[in-house]
Amino acid sequence: MISKATTVDQYINEAPDDRREALQKLRNVILENLPEGFQEGIGYGMIGYFVPHSIYPAGYHCTPELPLPFMSFASQKNSINFYHMCIYANPELHDWFVTEYTKHSKQKLDMGKSCVRFKKPENIPFELIGELVKKISVADWIETYESAFKK
């Protein structure tokens, strides 16, 4: 489900009642741990965190007029999905996350390349996501992005 919200608050307020609290908590955990330089906003119909053009003028290689995406989350039809581009681009970070997940959740990890799906809001491992968020600086992400995606 792609939201037509234009602000983060609007996005959360328009989410289903049973997800609002988890979405707000996820946002708070991200903002508390987000390294300096990343910005929050709406992108691709979800709440996103990105490297602004003021830091990385080239933008996203697929759509250069957009800032470089880093992480996002969304309330989808059957789950809350958390997307972290560096999990996909950095095998060491991916392996760390998969290993740590079992220490923070009794639920089976439901993960795609850069997406982690949580079918129940109460199963989101907020502490683990906070740890993940602070592991990658803007400079780290740009370096990883350029070596993995921008050819």
N, C-alpha and C positions, 0 to 999 in steps of 0.2 A: 504494500500500500504506500503510494507516494503521497506525502502530505503537500498541501498547498500553503502551509504556514510560511510566513515571512520572517518570523522571529522565533527564537528558542522558547521563550515563555509561551507563545501562541501554540507551538508544536506540542509542548507538554500539556497545556490546558485542553487541547483538542483530543488527546489520547484517551483511550477507554479508562473508565474510573479505576479499574483494578490494576492499572499499570502506571498511573500518574506518579504515585509515591516512589516506585522503583526507578522510573525515568529521572525524577528530580534527584534522587539519591545518587544515581549513576552520574548525572551531570555534576553534582557537588564533589564526588570523589575525583572525577577527572579534573575539575577546576582546581581542587586542592593540591593536585600532584603534577599538573601540567607545567612542563618547563617553559621558561620565559621565551617569548617570540612567537609561539603558536597563538592563533586567534580562533575564537568560537564563532559559529554562525550556522546558517542553514545552507546546505548544499546537497544537490541530488535528492531533494525531498526529505532530508533527515538532518539531525543535529550533527554538525561536523566540526572538526578542528583541523586547521590548515596552516601552511606557511604563507603569509601574505606576500603580494607582489613587491612590497617595499623591502623585503628580505631576499626573495627569490623572484626576480622580475620575469624570468622565462615562463613561470606558471607551470601548469600541468601539461605534459607533452601531448596528451590526447585532445585537450582543449586549452590552449595557452592563455586565453583570456580569463580563465579561472585560476585561482590560487592553487598551489600544490597541496592536494589533500593528504592527510596523515591518518586520521582516525574519525570514526563516526558511530552513531548508534541510532536505531530506529525501532519503532513499534510496528511490527509486521502483523500479518493476519494471525499466525499461530505462535509467534514468539517475539521476544525482544532480541534484536540482533546487534552485536557489537562488532565493529569492523576496525581492524588495526593493520594498516598497510605493511608495517615493519615485521609483523609475524609472518607475512607471506614472503617478504623480500629478504629476511635475515634468518637463515636456518638455525643459528645458535639461539636466537630469541624465541623462535618457534619451539625448539626442543625444551628450552627453559620453561616456557608457558605450559606446555603439555605435561611436563613433570610436576610443576608446582600446582597445577589444577587439581590433581588428585589429593593434594594436601589441604585444599580449600573447599572441596565439594565432594559430596557422596554421589552426585549425579554423573552419569556417563557424559563425557565431553562430546558435544555435538558441534563439530567444527568443519568449516570449508577451508579454502585457501587463506582467506584473511578474515573470515566471518565466524563468530562464535554465537550460537543460537541458544537462548534460554527460554524454554517453553513455559516455565513458571517464574514470575518475578522474584519469588522468595529464594530461588536457587542461584541468583547472581552472586558470584564471589567478589563482592565489592573491594575487599582488602587486596586481593590478588590483582584486580584491575588497577587499583591505585599504584601498586608496585610496578606493574607493566608500564603504566603511563609515564612514570618518572624515569624510566630506564633510557629513554631516547631523547636527546636534545634536538633542537632545530638543525644544528650543524651535522649531527649524526644522521638524521633523517635525510637531509639533502645529499650527503655522501652516499648513503645506502641507495637512495632513489636513483642518483646518477649512475651508479655502478650496476644496478639491477634492471632498471627500466628504460633509462634514456640512452639510447644507442645511436 
